[in-house]
Amino acid sequence: MLESKQNKQASTGASILVWDVPVRVFHWLMALCFAGAYLTAESEQWRLVHVTLGYTMAGLIAFRLVWGLIGSRYARFGQFVRGPAAVAGYLRSLLHGKPQHFLGHNPAGALAILGLLALGAATTATGWAAFQESSAELWEEVHETFANLMLALVLLHIAAVIASSRLHHENLVASMFNGEKAGQPDQGIRRGWHSIGLLVLLGVAAFWWLQWKMS
């Protein structure tokens, strides 16, 4: 409760850096890969693209799990993952028209992130299984089910971001581009970790190049 009050006061402050570069790179690459993989799922002509994007998602999820443990302050799971009571309290604050403000992810948003990571992992794992010869048809059905569940959660996440942006009077989409939100200077992170973000981009680009060369 104390943290939410402090963050509510911080919402009227100056722009500070909250989301580091690796988090932002992960976010947009993950969105790109899922959208691309979903749109190419039924096409044999684009099968290599579909598989490549699926493997890329798996690598991105693995990176995010590690970065969630050793990354900057607001990237760490320990900072934003909270228990059921916190989630219920946040949802009640929305219903009462007085939403709690969190500088990082809010408790409901944290659940969405965990859900997307779990469904992303399940989707890529079953996709890999479907790519094998044994029991391919069964795994394809399971793979499609997880992909559709992930799409539903993505759409819910987008709707929640739009609603939250209006309720808190802040542009959450813009903050995922520039990494900035309103807060007090001492609440911002000191480093953007540009080098790590660049390594993620280079790693993905190198993997795509290898997939194209080997096709």
C-alpha positions as CSV (number, residue, x, y, z in Angstrom):
1,M,0.0,0.0,0.0
2,L,2.8,2.4,0.9
3,E,4.5,1.7,-2.5
4,S,1.3,2.4,-4.4
5,K,0.8,5.7,-2.5
6,Q,4.4,6.7,-3.3
7,N,4.0,5.8,-6.9
8,K,0.7,7.7,-7.1
9,Q,2.5,10.8,-5.9
10,A,5.3,10.1,-8.4
11,S,2.9,10.1,-11.3
12,T,2.9,13.9,-11.1
13,G,6.7,14.2,-11.3
14,A,9.1,14.6,-14.2
15,S,9.9,12.0,-16.8
16,I,12.3,9.3,-15.6
17,L,13.7,6.1,-17.1
18,V,11.7,3.1,-16.0
19,W,11.9,0.5,-18.8
20,D,15.5,-0.4,-19.9
21,V,16.4,-1.1,-23.5
22,P,16.4,-5.0,-23.2
23,V,12.8,-4.9,-21.8
24,R,11.7,-2.7,-24.7
25,V,13.5,-4.7,-27.3
26,F,12.0,-7.9,-25.9
27,H,8.5,-6.5,-25.8
28,W,8.4,-5.3,-29.5
29,L,10.3,-8.3,-30.9
30,M,8.0,-10.7,-29.0
31,A,4.9,-8.8,-30.4
32,L,6.4,-8.9,-33.9
33,C,7.3,-12.6,-33.7
34,F,3.9,-13.7,-32.4
35,A,2.0,-11.6,-34.9
36,G,4.1,-12.9,-37.8
37,A,4.0,-16.5,-36.6
38,Y,0.2,-16.4,-36.2
39,L,-0.4,-14.9,-39.6
40,T,1.8,-17.4,-41.3
41,A,0.6,-20.5,-39.4
42,E,-1.6,-21.9,-42.2
43,S,0.7,-21.3,-45.2
44,E,3.2,-23.9,-46.4
45,Q,4.9,-21.2,-48.5
46,W,5.7,-19.2,-45.3
47,R,6.5,-22.3,-43.2
48,L,10.2,-21.3,-42.7
49,V,9.2,-17.8,-41.6
50,H,6.6,-19.3,-39.1
51,V,9.1,-21.8,-37.7
52,T,11.9,-19.2,-37.5
53,L,9.6,-16.7,-35.6
54,G,8.5,-19.5,-33.3
55,Y,12.1,-20.4,-32.4
56,T,12.9,-16.7,-31.9
57,M,10.0,-16.4,-29.5
58,A,11.4,-19.3,-27.5
59,G,14.8,-17.6,-27.3
60,L,13.3,-14.3,-26.3
61,I,11.3,-15.9,-23.5
62,A,14.4,-17.6,-22.2
63,F,16.2,-14.2,-22.2
64,R,13.3,-12.5,-20.4
65,L,13.3,-15.1,-17.7
66,V,16.9,-14.5,-17.0
67,W,16.6,-10.7,-17.3
68,G,13.7,-10.9,-14.9
69,L,16.1,-12.2,-12.3
70,I,19.2,-10.1,-13.0
71,G,17.9,-7.1,-14.9
72,S,17.3,-3.5,-13.9
73,R,14.9,-2.6,-11.1
74,Y,11.5,-2.6,-12.9
75,A,12.4,-5.5,-15.1
76,R,12.8,-7.9,-12.2
77,F,9.9,-10.3,-11.3
78,G,10.5,-9.6,-7.7
79,Q,9.6,-6.0,-8.2
80,F,6.2,-6.4,-9.9
81,V,4.9,-9.9,-9.3
82,R,2.6,-9.8,-6.3
83,G,0.1,-12.1,-4.5
84,P,-3.7,-12.5,-5.0
85,A,-4.5,-9.9,-2.4
86,A,-2.6,-7.2,-4.2
87,V,-4.3,-8.1,-7.5
88,A,-7.7,-8.1,-5.9
89,G,-6.9,-4.7,-4.3
90,Y,-5.9,-3.2,-7.6
91,L,-9.0,-4.5,-9.3
92,R,-11.2,-3.1,-6.5
93,S,-9.5,0.3,-6.9
94,L,-10.4,0.3,-10.6
95,L,-14.1,-0.5,-9.8
96,H,-14.2,2.3,-7.3
97,G,-12.7,4.8,-9.9
98,K,-9.6,5.4,-7.8
99,P,-7.0,3.2,-9.5
100,Q,-3.8,2.5,-7.6
101,H,-0.8,3.8,-9.5
102,F,2.4,1.7,-9.9
103,L,5.5,3.1,-11.5
104,G,6.4,-0.4,-12.9
105,H,3.8,-3.1,-13.8
106,N,0.6,-3.1,-11.8
107,P,-0.4,-6.4,-10.2
108,A,-3.0,-7.2,-12.9
109,G,-0.5,-6.4,-15.6
110,A,2.1,-8.7,-13.9
111,L,-0.4,-11.6,-14.2
112,A,-0.8,-10.9,-17.9
113,I,3.0,-10.9,-18.4
114,L,3.4,-14.2,-16.6
115,G,0.5,-15.6,-18.6
116,L,2.0,-14.5,-21.9
117,L,5.4,-15.9,-21.0
118,A,3.8,-19.3,-20.0
119,L,1.6,-19.5,-23.1
120,G,4.5,-18.4,-25.3
121,A,6.6,-21.2,-23.9
122,A,3.8,-23.7,-24.3
123,T,3.1,-22.6,-27.9
124,T,6.7,-22.8,-29.0
125,A,7.2,-26.1,-27.3
126,T,4.2,-27.7,-28.9
127,G,5.1,-26.1,-32.2
128,W,8.5,-27.8,-32.0
129,A,6.8,-31.1,-31.2
130,A,4.4,-30.7,-34.1
131,F,7.4,-30.1,-36.4
132,Q,8.6,-33.6,-35.6
133,E,7.2,-36.6,-37.5
134,S,5.7,-38.6,-34.6
135,S,2.2,-37.6,-33.4
136,A,2.5,-34.4,-35.4
137,E,-1.3,-34.1,-36.0
138,L,-2.0,-34.3,-32.2
139,W,0.6,-31.7,-31.4
140,E,-0.6,-29.4,-34.1
141,E,-4.0,-29.3,-32.5
142,V,-2.5,-28.6,-29.0
143,H,-0.2,-26.0,-30.6
144,E,-3.1,-24.2,-32.3
145,T,-5.1,-24.2,-29.0
146,F,-2.2,-22.6,-27.1
147,A,-1.7,-20.0,-29.9
148,N,-5.4,-19.0,-29.8
149,L,-5.3,-18.7,-26.0
150,M,-2.2,-16.5,-26.3
151,L,-4.0,-14.4,-29.0
152,A,-6.9,-13.9,-26.6
153,L,-4.6,-12.8,-23.8
154,V,-2.7,-10.5,-26.1
155,L,-6.0,-8.8,-27.1
156,L,-7.0,-8.5,-23.5
157,H,-3.6,-7.1,-22.7
158,I,-3.9,-4.4,-25.4
159,A,-7.4,-3.5,-24.1
160,A,-6.1,-3.2,-20.6
161,V,-3.2,-1.0,-21.7
162,I,-5.6,1.4,-23.4
163,A,-7.9,1.5,-20.4
164,S,-5.1,1.9,-18.0
165,S,-3.6,4.7,-20.0
166,R,-6.8,6.6,-19.8
167,L,-7.4,5.9,-16.1
168,H,-3.9,6.9,-15.1
169,H,-3.6,9.7,-17.7
170,E,-0.4,8.4,-19.1
171,N,0.7,7.0,-22.4
172,L,1.8,3.4,-21.6
173,V,2.5,2.6,-25.3
174,A,4.8,5.6,-25.7
175,S,6.6,4.6,-22.5
176,M,7.4,1.2,-24.0
177,F,9.1,3.0,-26.8
178,N,11.1,5.7,-24.9
179,G,11.2,3.8,-21.5
180,E,10.0,6.9,-19.7
181,K,7.2,7.5,-17.2
182,A,6.4,10.3,-14.7
183,G,8.0,10.0,-11.4
184,Q,10.6,11.4,-8.9
185,P,14.3,11.4,-10.0
186,D,15.4,8.9,-7.4
187,Q,12.8,6.4,-8.6
188,G,14.3,6.0,-12.1
189,I,16.8,3.5,-13.1
190,R,20.3,4.8,-13.7
191,R,21.3,2.7,-16.8
192,G,19.3,1.8,-19.9
193,W,21.5,-1.2,-20.6
194,H,21.8,-0.3,-24.3
195,S,24.6,-2.8,-24.9
196,I,22.4,-5.8,-23.7
197,G,19.5,-4.6,-25.9
198,L,21.8,-4.4,-28.9
199,L,23.2,-7.9,-28.2
200,V,19.6,-9.2,-28.2
201,L,18.9,-7.5,-31.6
202,L,22.1,-8.8,-33.1
203,G,21.5,-12.3,-31.8
204,V,18.0,-12.4,-33.4
205,A,19.3,-10.9,-36.6
206,A,22.1,-13.5,-36.7
207,F,19.7,-16.4,-36.1
208,W,17.4,-15.1,-38.9
209,W,20.3,-14.9,-41.3
210,L,21.4,-18.4,-40.4
211,Q,17.9,-19.8,-40.9
212,W,17.7,-18.1,-44.3
213,K,21.2,-19.4,-45.4
214,M,20.3,-22.9,-44.3
215,S,17.0,-23.0,-46.1
